[in-house]
Amino acid sequence: MDEYLARRAGSGSSIACTPSGVLFAWAPCCTSSCGHRIPTIVPREWTRERRSIFWTDVGLAASIALMGTLVGFREFALVQLP
C-alpha cells in the first residue's frame, strides 16, 4: 500500500485521470455536449425530436458566432472552456 501511495503522490495524477474520474467526469460531459447533439441518434420516424435537435444546434451555433463576433472568439473560448 505504501508503494502505491508513494507512486501516486509523485505522479501528479488527479481524479480525472483515474477510471472512476473518466467514468463520472469526462464521459457525461462528452456524452451530453457531443453525443446528444447529433440528430441521427434518434429513429428516423421521430421527426419532431430530430427537428428539435437540429434547431437547438442551429441556435447554439448562432449564439457562439454572435458572442465570438461581439467579444472575440479567443476571449469567448477563455471564458467558456475552463
N, CA, C and O atoms as CSV, one atom per row, in Angstrom:
chain,resi,resn,atom,element,x,y,z
A,1,MET,N,N,0.818,-1.185,0.000
A,1,MET,CA,C,0.000,0.000,0.000
A,1,MET,C,C,0.862,1.249,0.000
A,1,MET,O,O,0.535,2.232,-0.664
A,2,ASP,N,N,1.961,1.216,0.740
A,2,ASP,CA,C,2.843,2.376,0.812
A,2,ASP,C,C,3.464,2.674,-0.546
A,2,ASP,O,O,3.619,3.837,-0.919
A,3,GLU,N,N,3.825,1.615,-1.296
A,3,GLU,CA,C,4.395,1.814,-2.623
A,3,GLU,C,C,3.376,2.476,-3.550
A,3,GLU,O,O,3.722,3.372,-4.320
A,4,TYR,N,N,2.129,2.036,-3.475
A,4,TYR,CA,C,1.076,2.612,-4.308
A,4,TYR,C,C,0.883,4.091,-3.987
A,4,TYR,O,O,0.822,4.917,-4.897
A,5,LEU,N,N,0.786,4.431,-2.713
A,5,LEU,CA,C,0.581,5.823,-2.332
A,5,LEU,C,C,1.775,6.692,-2.695
A,5,LEU,O,O,1.594,7.833,-3.120
A,6,ALA,N,N,2.991,6.178,-2.537
A,6,ALA,CA,C,4.180,6.947,-2.886
A,6,ALA,C,C,4.254,7.169,-4.391
A,6,ALA,O,O,4.601,8.266,-4.831
A,7,ARG,N,N,3.939,6.161,-5.183
A,7,ARG,CA,C,3.964,6.293,-6.629
A,7,ARG,C,C,2.870,7.246,-7.097
A,7,ARG,O,O,3.098,8.044,-8.006
A,8,ARG,N,N,1.706,7.178,-6.500
A,8,ARG,CA,C,0.588,8.039,-6.886
A,8,ARG,C,C,0.849,9.493,-6.499
A,8,ARG,O,O,0.518,10.398,-7.264
A,9,ALA,N,N,1.426,9.727,-5.348
A,9,ALA,CA,C,1.699,11.094,-4.901
A,9,ALA,C,C,2.751,11.750,-5.781
A,9,ALA,O,O,2.686,12.955,-6.021
A,10,GLY,N,N,3.710,10.988,-6.262
A,10,GLY,CA,C,4.766,11.551,-7.078
A,10,GLY,C,C,4.375,11.758,-8.531
A,10,GLY,O,O,5.030,12.523,-9.239
A,11,SER,N,N,3.338,11.104,-8.984
A,11,SER,CA,C,2.982,11.184,-10.409
A,11,SER,C,C,2.178,12.424,-10.743
A,11,SER,O,O,2.131,12.823,-11.907
A,12,GLY,N,N,1.551,13.039,-9.773
A,12,GLY,CA,C,0.763,14.243,-10.032
A,12,GLY,C,C,-0.563,13.951,-10.722
A,12,GLY,O,O,-1.163,14.850,-11.313
A,13,SER,N,N,-1.028,12.706,-10.654
A,13,SER,CA,C,-2.288,12.376,-11.306
A,13,SER,C,C,-3.455,12.881,-10.466
A,13,SER,O,O,-3.356,13.002,-9.245
A,14,SER,N,N,-4.534,13.165,-11.129
A,14,SER,CA,C,-5.711,13.668,-10.431
A,14,SER,C,C,-6.863,12.689,-10.599
A,14,SER,O,O,-6.720,11.640,-11.228
A,15,ILE,N,N,-7.982,13.042,-10.038
A,15,ILE,CA,C,-9.160,12.168,-10.121
A,15,ILE,C,C,-9.648,12.010,-11.554
A,15,ILE,O,O,-10.243,10.988,-11.897
A,16,ALA,N,N,-9.402,13.012,-12.393
A,16,ALA,CA,C,-9.866,12.941,-13.772
A,16,ALA,C,C,-9.113,11.906,-14.582
A,16,ALA,O,O,-9.595,11.477,-15.631
A,17,CYS,N,N,-7.949,11.497,-14.125
A,17,CYS,CA,C,-7.145,10.512,-14.856
A,17,CYS,C,C,-7.407,9.087,-14.399
A,17,CYS,O,O,-6.931,8.148,-15.037
A,18,THR,N,N,-8.135,8.900,-13.334
A,18,THR,CA,C,-8.440,7.564,-12.854
A,18,THR,C,C,-9.648,7.025,-13.607
A,18,THR,O,O,-10.412,7.803,-14.179
A,19,PRO,N,N,-9.834,5.714,-13.618
A,19,PRO,CA,C,-11.004,5.159,-14.310
A,19,PRO,C,C,-12.329,5.713,-13.783
A,19,PRO,O,O,-13.247,5.950,-14.568
A,20,SER,N,N,-12.441,5.921,-12.481
A,20,SER,CA,C,-13.691,6.460,-11.956
A,20,SER,C,C,-13.854,7.925,-12.340
A,20,SER,O,O,-14.978,8.392,-12.522
A,21,GLY,N,N,-12.742,8.660,-12.468
A,21,GLY,CA,C,-12.825,10.044,-12.908
A,21,GLY,C,C,-13.289,10.144,-14.346
A,21,GLY,O,O,-14.060,11.035,-14.701
A,22,VAL,N,N,-12.815,9.226,-15.171
A,22,VAL,CA,C,-13.261,9.200,-16.561
A,22,VAL,C,C,-14.731,8.816,-16.623
A,22,VAL,O,O,-15.504,9.398,-17.384
A,23,LEU,N,N,-15.105,7.843,-15.827
A,23,LEU,CA,C,-16.479,7.354,-15.843
A,23,LEU,C,C,-17.473,8.401,-15.356
A,23,LEU,O,O,-18.552,8.543,-15.930
A,24,PHE,N,N,-17.120,9.134,-14.307
A,24,PHE,CA,C,-18.067,10.059,-13.707
A,24,PHE,C,C,-17.847,11.519,-14.070
A,24,PHE,O,O,-18.699,12.350,-13.754
A,25,ALA,N,N,-16.745,11.868,-14.718
A,25,ALA,CA,C,-16.473,13.268,-15.049
A,25,ALA,C,C,-16.444,13.507,-16.560
A,25,ALA,O,O,-17.228,14.297,-17.085
A,26,TRP,N,N,-15.548,12.829,-17.243
A,26,TRP,CA,C,-15.376,13.097,-18.678
A,26,TRP,C,C,-16.476,12.487,-19.534
A,26,TRP,O,O,-16.970,13.138,-20.454
A,27,ALA,N,N,-16.862,11.274,-19.255
A,27,ALA,CA,C,-17.863,10.604,-20.085
A,27,ALA,C,C,-19.205,11.341,-20.107
A,27,ALA,O,O,-19.755,11.533,-21.192
A,28,PRO,N,N,-19.760,11.764,-18.968
A,28,PRO,CA,C,-21.025,12.502,-19.028
A,28,PRO,C,C,-20.902,13.840,-19.766
A,28,PRO,O,O,-21.822,14.249,-20.474
A,29,CYS,N,N,-19.772,14.513,-19.597
A,29,CYS,CA,C,-19.580,15.792,-20.295
A,29,CYS,C,C,-19.546,15.586,-21.804
A,29,CYS,O,O,-20.195,16.319,-22.551
A,30,CYS,N,N,-18.797,14.598,-22.244
A,30,CYS,CA,C,-18.703,14.333,-23.684
A,30,CYS,C,C,-20.031,13.846,-24.250
A,30,CYS,O,O,-20.425,14.231,-25.350
A,31,THR,N,N,-20.709,13.006,-23.500
A,31,THR,CA,C,-21.982,12.483,-23.989
A,31,THR,C,C,-23.028,13.582,-24.117
A,31,THR,O,O,-23.731,13.654,-25.124
A,32,SER,N,N,-23.136,14.436,-23.107
A,32,SER,CA,C,-24.174,15.459,-23.159
A,32,SER,C,C,-23.821,16.600,-24.097
A,32,SER,O,O,-24.720,17.205,-24.683
A,33,SER,N,N,-22.542,16.914,-24.258
A,33,SER,CA,C,-22.191,18.040,-25.127
A,33,SER,C,C,-22.033,17.634,-26.577
A,33,SER,O,O,-22.274,18.454,-27.464
A,34,CYS,N,N,-21.642,16.411,-26.852
A,34,CYS,CA,C,-21.425,15.989,-28.247
A,34,CYS,C,C,-22.414,14.917,-28.696
A,34,CYS,O,O,-23.020,15.022,-29.763
A,35,GLY,N,N,-22.566,13.908,-27.886
A,35,GLY,CA,C,-23.375,12.763,-28.282
A,35,GLY,C,C,-24.844,13.067,-28.498
A,35,GLY,O,O,-25.458,12.510,-29.409
A,36,HIS,N,N,-25.415,13.925,-27.694
A,36,HIS,CA,C,-26.841,14.231,-27.823
A,36,HIS,C,C,-27.110,15.356,-28.803
A,36,HIS,O,O,-28.262,15.761,-28.958
A,37,ARG,N,N,-26.109,15.865,-29.457
A,37,ARG,CA,C,-26.285,16.949,-30.420
A,37,ARG,C,C,-26.358,16.433,-31.843
A,37,ARG,O,O,-26.436,17.234,-32.775
A,38,ILE,N,N,-26.335,15.133,-32.042
A,38,ILE,CA,C,-26.370,14.536,-33.369
A,38,ILE,C,C,-27.786,14.051,-33.645
A,38,ILE,O,O,-28.279,13.176,-32.934
A,39,PRO,N,N,-28.453,14.597,-34.661
A,39,PRO,CA,C,-29.848,14.200,-34.908
A,39,PRO,C,C,-30.022,12.751,-35.326
A,39,PRO,O,O,-31.134,12.229,-35.254
A,40,THR,N,N,-28.966,12.086,-35.758
A,40,THR,CA,C,-29.112,10.714,-36.224
A,40,THR,C,C,-29.184,9.695,-35.096
A,40,THR,O,O,-29.329,8.503,-35.365
A,41,ILE,N,N,-29.088,10.132,-33.827
A,41,ILE,CA,C,-29.154,9.171,-32.729
A,41,ILE,C,C,-30.585,8.740,-32.427
A,41,ILE,O,O,-30.801,7.749,-31.730
A,42,VAL,N,N,-31.560,9.477,-32.947
A,42,VAL,CA,C,-32.962,9.107,-32.736
A,42,VAL,C,C,-33.492,8.449,-34.002
A,42,VAL,O,O,-32.989,8.725,-35.092
A,43,PRO,N,N,-34.492,7.591,-33.884
A,43,PRO,CA,C,-35.047,6.938,-35.075
A,43,PRO,C,C,-35.593,7.942,-36.086
A,43,PRO,O,O,-36.036,9.031,-35.721
A,44,ARG,N,N,-35.555,7.567,-37.338
A,44,ARG,CA,C,-35.995,8.446,-38.415
A,44,ARG,C,C,-37.475,8.820,-38.298
A,44,ARG,O,O,-37.886,9.869,-38.793
A,45,GLU,N,N,-38.260,7.988,-37.662
A,45,GLU,CA,C,-39.696,8.274,-37.508
A,45,GLU,C,C,-39.958,9.405,-36.523
A,45,GLU,O,O,-41.030,10.008,-36.554
A,46,TRP,N,N,-39.021,9.697,-35.668
A,46,TRP,CA,C,-39.197,10.741,-34.660
A,46,TRP,C,C,-38.831,12.097,-35.262
A,46,TRP,O,O,-37.817,12.692,-34.897
A,47,THR,N,N,-39.641,12.568,-36.163
A,47,THR,CA,C,-39.299,13.799,-36.878
A,47,THR,C,C,-39.310,15.013,-35.954
A,47,THR,O,O,-38.482,15.910,-36.110
A,48,ARG,N,N,-40.218,15.053,-35.012
A,48,ARG,CA,C,-40.275,16.205,-34.096
A,48,ARG,C,C,-39.001,16.312,-33.259
A,48,ARG,O,O,-38.460,17.404,-33.082
A,49,GLU,N,N,-38.525,15.178,-32.746
A,49,GLU,CA,C,-37.317,15.178,-31.936
A,49,GLU,C,C,-36.086,15.520,-32.764
A,49,GLU,O,O,-35.212,16.259,-32.309
A,50,ARG,N,N,-36.017,14.982,-33.984
A,50,ARG,CA,C,-34.892,15.289,-34.869
A,50,ARG,C,C,-34.868,16.777,-35.213
A,50,ARG,O,O,-33.807,17.400,-35.233
A,51,ARG,N,N,-36.035,17.334,-35.479
A,51,ARG,CA,C,-36.136,18.760,-35.787
A,51,ARG,C,C,-35.739,19.600,-34.573
A,51,ARG,O,O,-35.090,20.635,-34.723
A,52,SER,N,N,-36.122,19.168,-33.381
A,52,SER,CA,C,-35.765,19.881,-32.159
A,52,SER,C,C,-34.254,19.892,-31.943
A,52,SER,O,O,-33.683,20.928,-31.603
A,53,ILE,N,N,-33.605,18.744,-32.140
A,53,ILE,CA,C,-32.150,18.677,-32.007
A,53,ILE,C,C,-31.485,19.581,-33.037
A,53,ILE,O,O,-30.542,20.302,-32.711
A,54,PHE,N,N,-31.966,19.548,-34.277
A,54,PHE,CA,C,-31.379,20.373,-35.331
A,54,PHE,C,C,-31.481,21.857,-35.007
A,54,PHE,O,O,-30.495,22.583,-35.125
A,55,TRP,N,N,-32.654,22.313,-34.602
A,55,TRP,CA,C,-32.818,23.743,-34.331
A,55,TRP,C,C,-32.094,24.185,-33.061
A,55,TRP,O,O,-31.671,25.337,-32.956
A,56,THR,N,N,-31.951,23.290,-32.113
A,56,THR,CA,C,-31.129,23.608,-30.943
A,56,THR,C,C,-29.672,23.779,-31.350
A,56,THR,O,O,-28.993,24.686,-30.869
A,57,ASP,N,N,-29.189,22.908,-32.238
A,57,ASP,CA,C,-27.816,23.034,-32.739
A,57,ASP,C,C,-27.633,24.333,-33.514
A,57,ASP,O,O,-26.595,24.985,-33.392
A,58,VAL,N,N,-28.619,24.713,-34.302
A,58,VAL,CA,C,-28.543,25.978,-35.047
A,58,VAL,C,C,-28.493,27.158,-34.066
A,58,VAL,O,O,-27.716,28.094,-34.254
A,59,GLY,N,N,-29.318,27.107,-33.031
A,59,GLY,CA,C,-29.306,28.171,-32.025
A,59,GLY,C,C,-27.986,28.263,-31.285
A,59,GLY,O,O,-27.486,29.359,-31.032
A,60,LEU,N,N,-27.416,27.108,-30.936
A,60,LEU,CA,C,-26.107,27.107,-30.274
A,60,LEU,C,C,-25.026,27.686,-31.178
A,60,LEU,O,O,-24.202,28.485,-30.733
A,61,ALA,N,N,-25.029,27.285,-32.441
A,61,ALA,CA,C,-24.031,27.808,-33.382
A,61,ALA,C,C,-24.200,29.307,-33.574
A,61,ALA,O,O,-23.211,30.037,-33.646
A,62,ALA,N,N,-25.443,29.775,-33.659
A,62,ALA,CA,C,-25.685,31.210,-33.828
A,62,ALA,C,C,-25.250,31.997,-32.603
A,62,ALA,O,O,-24.671,33.075,-32.734
A,63,SER,N,N,-25.519,31.475,-31.419
A,63,SER,CA,C,-25.117,32.205,-30.208
A,63,SER,C,C,-23.600,32.215,-30.045
A,63,SER,O,O,-23.038,33.214,-29.596
A,64,ILE,N,N,-22.933,31.129,-30.401
A,64,ILE,CA,C,-21.468,31.102,-30.337
A,64,ILE,C,C,-20.885,32.070,-31.358
A,64,ILE,O,O,-19.929,32.784,-31.055
A,65,ALA,N,N,-21.446,32.104,-32.559
A,65,ALA,CA,C,-20.966,33.034,-33.581
A,65,ALA,C,C,-21.202,34.482,-33.163
A,65,ALA,O,O,-20.333,35.330,-33.361
A,66,LEU,N,N,-22.360,34.771,-32.589
A,66,LEU,CA,C,-22.665,36.131,-32.142
A,66,LEU,C,C,-21.727,36.568,-31.020
A,66,LEU,O,O,-21.178,37.669,-31.062
A,67,MET,N,N,-21.544,35.719,-30.026
A,67,MET,CA,C,-20.655,36.076,-28.929
A,67,MET,C,C,-19.203,36.177,-29.397
A,67,MET,O,O,-18.441,37.008,-28.902
A,68,GLY,N,N,-18.832,35.338,-30.342
A,68,GLY,CA,C,-17.479,35.408,-30.876
A,68,GLY,C,C,-17.218,36.702,-31.620
A,68,GLY,O,O,-16.123,37.258,-31.541
A,69,THR,N,N,-18.216,37.184,-32.342
A,69,THR,CA,C,-18.029,38.447,-33.057
A,69,THR,C,C,-18.127,39.643,-32.114
A,69,THR,O,O,-17.484,40.666,-32.349
A,70,LEU,N,N,-18.910,39.532,-31.066
A,70,LEU,CA,C,-19.050,40.655,-30.134
A,70,LEU,C,C,-17.832,40.826,-29.225
A,70,LEU,O,O,-17.315,41.934,-29.085
A,71,VAL,N,N,-17.378,39.750,-28.615
A,71,VAL,CA,C,-16.280,39.864,-27.655
A,71,VAL,C,C,-14.980,39.268,-28.165
A,71,VAL,O,O,-13.935,39.455,-27.541
A,72,GLY,N,N,-15.017,38.564,-29.270
A,72,GLY,CA,C,-13.829,37.901,-29.805
A,72,GLY,C,C,-13.859,36.421,-29.475
A,72,GLY,O,O,-14.240,36.018,-28.376
A,73,PHE,N,N,-13.454,35.629,-30.435
A,73,PHE,CA,C,-13.518,34.175,-30.243
A,73,PHE,C,C,-12.520,33.697,-29.197
A,73,PHE,O,O,-12.814,32.766,-28.447
A,74,ARG,N,N,-11.355,34.312,-29.133
A,74,ARG,CA,C,-10.357,33.903,-28.142
A,74,ARG,C,C,-10.870,34.181,-26.735
A,74,ARG,O,O,-10.791,33.313,-25.866
A,75,GLU,N,N,-11.386,35.362,-26.505
A,75,GLU,CA,C,-11.894,35.716,-25.179
A,75,GLU,C,C,-13.100,34.860,-24.805
A,75,GLU,O,O,-13.240,34.438,-23.657
A,76,PHE,N,N,-13.956,34.611,-25.771
A,76,PHE,CA,C,-15.125,33.757,-25.530
A,76,PHE,C,C,-14.684,32.353,-25.139
A,76,PHE,O,O,-15.240,31.764,-24.212
A,77,ALA,N,N,-13.698,31.815,-25.833
A,77,ALA,CA,C,-13.195,30.469,-25.515
A,77,ALA,C,C,-12.530,30.448,-24.144
A,77,ALA,O,O,-12.670,29.474,-23.405
A,78,LEU,N,N,-11.809,31.511,-23.796
A,78,LEU,CA,C,-11.152,31.557,-22.491
A,78,LEU,C,C,-12.159,31.554,-21.348
A,78,LEU,O,O,-11.889,31.006,-20.279
A,79,VAL,N,N,-13.306,32.158,-21.570
A,79,VAL,CA,C,-14.341,32.195,-20.526
A,79,VAL,C,C,-15.119,30.874,-20.486
A,79,VAL,O,O,-15.401,30.360,-19.403
A,80,GLN,N,N,-15.461,30.330,-21.634
A,80,GLN,CA,C,-16.356,29.184,-21.673
A,80,GLN,C,C,-15.679,27.832,-21.487
A,80,GLN,O,O,-16.284,26.926,-20.913
A,81,LEU,N,N,-14.459,27.668,-21.947
A,81,LEU,CA,C,-13.844,26.343,-21.923
A,81,LEU,C,C,-13.348,25.863,-20.560
A,81,LEU,O,O,-13.458,24.667,-20.290
A,82,PRO,N,N,-12.816,26.706,-19.691
A,82,PRO,CA,C,-12.353,26.139,-18.420
A,82,PRO,C,C,-13.511,25.681,-17.604
A,82,PRO,O,O,-13.325,25.174,-16.498
